[in-house]
Amino acid sequence: MLDNGLMMDKDDEEYENILILANMVEADLMERLLSEQDIPYYIRPWQDVSFDGIFVERKGYGWLMGRRADENIIRTIYKDRIQSRKLPNENNV
């Protein structure tokens, strides 16, 4: 992880924060969907044992990180396959 919040992959490509995942279910679904399309990604969860999950409750599950070149397709997949299936009273992240 670089100081500016970016991450580098093995091919020296920068991964940046693209969207916030609300929970582990969203993380699992996005992992499956992105893997099916061979889109590289990294899920950076906000888990800290010492705070007993307080960040997950307040901020969401964590960041979905990806290459800048893949940002639009990742956001489209999230919007079409995850966000569109949420109930009207659920928080949209």
Buried (B, 14 or more C-beta within 10 A) or exposed (E): EEEEEEBEBEEEBBBBBBBBBBEBEBBEBBBEBBEEEEBBBBBBBBEEEEEEEEBBEEEBBBBBBBBEEBBEEBBEBBEEBBBEEEEEEEEEB
